[in-house]
Amino acid sequence: MAKTNPGEFLRQVRAEGSKIHWPSRQETITTAIFVAIMMFILAMFFLGVDTVFGAVVRWALSLL
């Protein structure tokens, strides 16, 4: 692997940085809303799963 001098390295960093696509304000808001909705749905799902497993464990322990 060849060594790159600091000047060339900075030019490469700038070139790569210019390829970055930054999301627009609308894309950021839309993504944030989608993430919040998915977090709520997953929280409700895991709450349901936890409740069911808790009930099954309580029932199994009551048999002892």
Secondary structure by P-SEA (a helix, b strand, c coil): cccccaaaaaaaaaaaaaabbbbcaaaaaaaaaaaaaaaaaaaaaaaaaaaaaaaaaaaaaaac
